[in-house]
Amino acid sequence: MPRLDRIYTKTGDEGMTGLGGGRRVSKDSPRVRAYGTVDELNSNLGVALALGLTERLTHELVAIQNELFDLGSDLCWPGDDERRGRIPTVQPANVERLERLIDELNGEVGPLTNFLLPGGSPGAAQLHVARTVCRRAERETITLNHEESIGDLVLPYLNRLSDALFVMARYENHERGVAEPLWQPGL
């Protein structure tokens, strides 16, 4: 585990930051934007948890937050660094677990009969915010992947996670007895 004796280093004062392996890049580089958005997603999940979600979702989201740290490590280390093999990354089992979770929760809430508006209970609304940040993380990662290699499971994980967050928001509303806000075209 890393030990941080000092929080500020002043090494980023001119707009540069260090990647895993030590290479310095601009703080607005595609790689930094990608893992920075994953960090923002993780923070949004922290807000959802702080709002007080159902126990079932709390258990899942704590695991997901840890997996997002692994995914962020994956994005922080360039593909051409020989030490990359020693970092934690998302695994096929993580993607498969998200798929099982989606199927399970979707079975609880039932099929969609209309498009939904983000909202409902506070926790569900925050999960929708996290879902949109997850989609942005996915877009940022796709942009990065056009320029540099990324881990094979980064995009599948983010894609499944955004779907899982949508179903989690529905589940949170369902368990709280809060009606799902439905889109009313032309209203």
ABEGO torsion letter per residue (X at the ends): XBBBABABAGAAAAGBBBBBGGBBBBAABAAAAAAAAAAAAAAAAAAAAAAGBBAAAAAAAAAAAAAAAAAAAAAABBAABAAAAABBBBBAAAAAAAAAAAAAAAAAAEBBABBBBBEEBAAAAAAAAAAAAAAAAAAAAAAAAAABBBBAAAAAAAAAAAAAAAAAAAAAAAAAGBBBBBBBBGX
